[in-house]
Amino acid sequence: MEYDLELENAVKSIKKKHTKTVCIQLPDGLKPKATEIAEYIESHTKAKVIIWAGSCFGACDIPDVKADLLIQWGHSAKISH
């Protein structure tokens, strides 16, 4: 299965806000892609990326880390009715 992580949108947001440090938080299934995601962000911005490797139980599970921006990804598809 392919995921659209919208990395271009993340890069635009980082550049727009002049972000210096970014923390990325991924669910277990996406953690193997963490370094690939971090490298992409760092190569397209001036930001330093911190990979949160701890637990991730949803958007309310915010890591206790010093960063200018937190980007969280999940597995759930957007459901429209």
C-alpha positions in Angstrom: 0.0 0.0 0.0 1.3 3.4 -0.9 0.7 6.4 1.3 0.5 10.1 0.3 2.2 11.7 3.2 1.9 15.2 1.6 5.5 16.0 2.2 5.3 18.9 -0.2 2.7 20.5 2.1 4.9 19.9 5.1 7.8 21.6 3.4 5.7 24.6 2.4 4.5 25.0 5.9 8.0 24.7 7.4 9.3 27.3 4.9 6.4 29.7 5.4 6.8 29.6 9.2 10.7 29.7 9.0 10.7 26.7 11.3 14.1 25.6 12.7 13.2 22.4 14.4 10.5 19.9 13.4 9.4 16.8 15.3 7.8 14.1 13.3 5.5 11.5 14.9 4.5 8.4 13.1 2.4 5.3 14.0 4.3 2.0 14.2 3.5 1.0 10.6 5.1 4.2 9.2 8.2 4.3 11.6 10.3 2.4 9.1 9.9 5.4 6.8 11.0 7.9 9.5 14.6 8.5 8.3 13.4 8.8 4.7 10.8 11.4 5.7 13.3 13.3 7.9 15.9 13.3 5.0 13.3 14.6 2.6 12.3 17.5 4.9 15.9 18.4 5.8 17.0 18.3 2.1 14.1 20.7 1.1 14.2 23.1 4.1 16.7 24.5 6.6 15.0 22.7 9.4 16.5 20.1 11.7 14.2 17.1 12.1 13.7 15.2 15.4 12.1 11.7 15.0 9.8 10.8 17.8 10.2 7.0 18.3 8.0 6.7 21.3 4.4 5.6 21.4 1.7 7.2 19.2 -1.9 6.7 20.2 -3.4 9.4 18.1 -3.3 13.1 17.7 -3.9 13.7 21.4 -0.6 11.8 22.2 1.8 14.8 21.9 5.4 14.1 22.6 7.3 16.0 25.2 10.0 17.4 23.0 11.3 20.9 22.3 10.5 21.7 18.6 9.0 24.6 16.7 6.6 22.4 14.8 5.1 19.0 15.4 3.9 17.0 12.3 1.9 13.9 13.1 0.9 11.2 10.6 -1.6 8.4 11.0 -3.0 5.4 9.1 -6.7 6.3 9.2 -8.3 7.3 5.9 -10.4 10.4 5.8 -14.0 9.2 5.7 -16.6 11.3 3.8 -20.4 10.7 3.9 
